[in-house]
Each structure stands twice: as C-alpha cells, then as structure tokens.
Amino acid sequence: EKFVSLEDFQESVVRFLENLKTTTRIPGLEEILIPGERAFRERQKRIKNGIPIDKTTWSDIKKILIQVDLWNKYPLF
C-alpha cells in the first residue's frame, strides 16, 4: 500500500479485467480469457463431474487392483 490503497488497487484490477473481457474480438474468437481462467473452470468441472479416464487406463487400474487383491475392498465400478 505504498502507492495506492489495497481497495483502490483491487477496484483498478476489476475495471481493467472488465474492459479486457468486453474488448471487441476478432471473428471466431468467442471469449477473451485471463491467465488461469480456463484452468479454474476445468478444475470446477472436474470437482463436480470427476476426472475423465479413458477405457484402457481404467482397465489397467482395475487389473492392478485385482492383482494386489484390492478390487473387492475398493470396487470402484
């Protein structure tokens, strides 16, 4: 807070981001994202829906659980 108050700085950042997000976009660009925004959305989606695992990987996990005799203890599907 040597140059501006924290509140003023935060308001300035919010205004900057609002201006950035509403900037005219080139054709075909749906949205302007700020750094970390896509990752944040993906994390929220995965928290809600889980992490997608392809069939081959899931099959390998199941085989390992069976081999180490944990499938009966942790039947995941």
Phi, psi and chi 1 to 4 in degrees:
 res  aa     phi    psi   chi1   chi2   chi3   chi4
   1 GLU       -   29.7  -64.7 -170.2  -16.5      -
   2 LYS   -76.6  -28.1  -60.3 -137.0 -178.6 -142.6
   3 PHE  -107.1  -43.9  -60.5  105.8      -      -
   4 VAL  -141.5  160.4  -63.4      -      -      -
   5 SER   -70.0  157.7   70.7      -      -      -
   6 LEU   -59.1  -42.0  178.3   58.9      -      -
   7 GLU   -61.6  -45.1 -177.1  178.9  -33.0      -
   8 ASP   -63.8  -40.4  -72.6  -16.9      -      -
   9 PHE   -62.6  -46.9  174.7   74.8      -      -
  10 GLN   -61.7  -42.1  -70.4  171.1  -26.4      -
  11 GLU   -63.2  -39.0  -72.0  174.7   10.0      -
  12 SER   -64.3  -42.3  176.5      -      -      -
  13 VAL   -65.1  -43.0  169.7      -      -      -
  14 VAL   -60.8  -45.6  167.4      -      -      -
  15 ARG   -61.2  -44.3  -80.9 -167.1  -48.9  -84.8
  16 PHE   -58.7  -47.2  172.2   77.5      -      -
  17 LEU   -66.4  -38.3  -67.0  175.7      -      -
  18 GLU   -62.2  -43.1  -73.3  171.6  -11.2      -
  19 ASN   -63.9  -43.5  -73.1  -27.1      -      -
  20 LEU   -61.4  -47.1  179.9   67.6      -      -
  21 LYS   -67.4  -24.4  -59.2  -75.2  -86.8  173.2
  22 THR  -101.1    6.7   58.0      -      -      -
  23 THR   -62.6  144.6  -61.4      -      -      -
  24 THR   -59.4  131.0  -56.5      -      -      -
  25 ARG  -101.7  156.9  -65.3  175.9  -65.7  -78.9
  26 ILE   -72.4  155.3   60.9  172.6      -      -
  27 PRO   -56.3  135.0  -24.6   33.4      -      -
  28 GLY    93.3  -12.9      -      -      -      -
  29 LEU   -95.3  111.9 -178.0   63.7      -      -
  30 GLU   -74.1  -38.8  -67.3 -179.0   26.3      -
  31 GLU  -153.8  147.3 -178.9 -178.5   15.2      -
  32 ILE   -95.3  123.7  -63.4  171.4      -      -
  33 LEU  -106.3  145.2  -60.5  175.0      -      -
  34 ILE   -93.6  158.8   59.9  171.3      -      -
  35 PRO   -54.2  130.1  -28.1   36.2      -      -
  36 GLY    91.1  -14.4      -      -      -      -
  37 GLU   -67.0  -44.2 -170.5  170.7    5.3      -
  38 ARG   -63.8  -43.3 -174.6  175.8   53.4  155.2
  39 ALA   -63.9  -39.6      -      -      -      -
  40 PHE   -61.7  -45.4  175.0   80.6      -      -
  41 ARG   -62.9  -43.0  -70.6  179.0 -176.6  173.7
  42 GLU   -63.6  -40.6 -173.7   64.5   27.2      -
  43 ARG   -62.3  -44.1 -175.9  174.1 -166.9  -82.6
  44 GLN   -62.0  -41.2  -64.7  -54.4  -51.7      -
  45 LYS   -63.4  -42.5 -174.5  172.0  116.9 -177.8
  46 ARG   -71.7  -33.3  -71.8 -179.2  176.1 -162.5
  47 ILE   -62.5  -41.4  -72.9  170.2      -      -
  48 LYS   -74.3  -44.1 -179.6 -179.6  177.4 -173.6
  49 ASN  -109.5   -7.7  -57.9  -37.9      -      -
  50 GLY    91.0  175.0      -      -      -      -
  51 ILE   -98.8  123.8  -61.4  171.2      -      -
  52 PRO   -67.5  134.7   20.4  -26.2      -      -
  53 ILE  -127.8  127.6  -60.5  175.3      -      -
  54 ASP   -67.8  160.4   63.6   85.9      -      -
  55 LYS   -60.1  -39.1  -70.8 -179.7 -179.3 -178.1
  56 THR   -64.1  -46.7  -57.9      -      -      -
  57 THR   -63.5  -43.3  -58.1      -      -      -
  58 TRP   -62.4  -40.0 -178.1 -114.7      -      -
  59 SER   -62.6  -42.0  177.0      -      -      -
  60 ASP   -63.0  -41.7  -68.5  -16.4      -      -
  61 ILE   -62.0  -45.5  -69.1  170.1      -      -
  62 LYS   -61.0  -43.9 -176.6  176.0  177.7 -179.3
  63 LYS   -59.4  -42.3  -74.1  176.2 -171.2  173.4
  64 ILE   -65.3  -43.0  -69.1  168.3      -      -
  65 LEU   -61.8  -38.0  -72.4  173.0      -      -
  66 ILE   -66.9  -44.1  -70.0  168.9      -      -
  67 GLN   -60.0  -38.2  -73.5  174.8   -3.2      -
  68 VAL   -96.2   15.0  -64.1      -      -      -
  69 ASP    57.6   42.7 -161.7   27.3      -      -
  70 LEU  -115.2   -6.2  -70.2  175.9      -      -
  71 TRP   -62.8  -40.4 -177.9 -106.5      -      -
  72 ASN   -68.1  -31.9  -68.3  -30.4      -      -
  73 LYS   -77.7  -34.4 -173.0  173.1 -178.0  179.2
  74 TYR  -127.8   64.7  -58.0  103.6      -      -
  75 PRO   -72.7  100.6   27.3  -32.2      -      -
  76 LEU   -81.4  -19.0  -58.8  175.2      -      -
  77 PHE  -170.9      -  -73.1   89.3      -      -
